[in-house]
Amino acid sequence: ANLFTPRRYMNGAATNPDPAVFARAAASVKKCLEVTHRLGGENYVLWGGREGYQSILNTNVRLELDNLARFLSMVAEHKHKVGFRGPLLLEPK
């Protein structure tokens, strides 16, 4: 799922403070995880980096970390729900 190029993610995707943007990012990953499973993918890679800011002074880091944790939990939960057995990989930034 491309969660960094679209302009809507300029303040983050999984870390975004806007619930609508967060939900759209989650829906994208949900769909891509399901497609990966249907195509027999061996794993699913998530990029764990924080995107969309110039300085930590213009963001609420606690909220962003909470959102990222919630997002990753949702992905792991959905992985099991659809029966995907491959590992979830976090690409280092």
Salt bridges, closest charged atoms under 4 A:
GLU34 OE2 - LYS30 NZ 3.06
GLU34 OE2 - HIS78 NE2 2.74
GLU64 OE1 - ARG50 NE 2.28
ASP66 OD1 - ARG62 NH1 3.03
